[in-house]
Amino acid sequence: METLDDFVARVEGTCGAEKDVIVVFKFEKKEEAFSRIMKKATLKNAVAGIIFELTFENASFRLYSSGKAIFRSIKNREELNQLLIHLLL
């Protein structure tokens, strides 16, 4: 059974009302993570095929083809983990 640790290499930044959190996906899983997220989230805008503005439930975030995602206004780590679980698993 897959877990978040299979996809997420590290999380940078701090959670809080106005804080952005950067999630870096593992190199060997970034294509699969990208594919799963794109299937579940709603695409709002794409820039040159490398930056994708997405929304999922009440979350707004950017997904980069390099294997990073920046989530906006995540209140705490639990909220981030739940969001990632819904997007990836």
GIWO-V199605 format. One record per helix or strand of 3 or more residues. SS is the DSSP state (hx for helix, st for strand). FROM is the first residue (numbers start at 1). TO is the last residue. If there is no record, write none. Layout:
BEGIN
<<SS;FROM;TO> <SS;FROM;TO>>
END
This chain:
BEGIN
<<hx;4;6> <st;8;12> <st;20;25> <hx;27;40> <st;42;47> <st;51;56> <st;59;64> <st;68;72> <hx;77;88>>
END
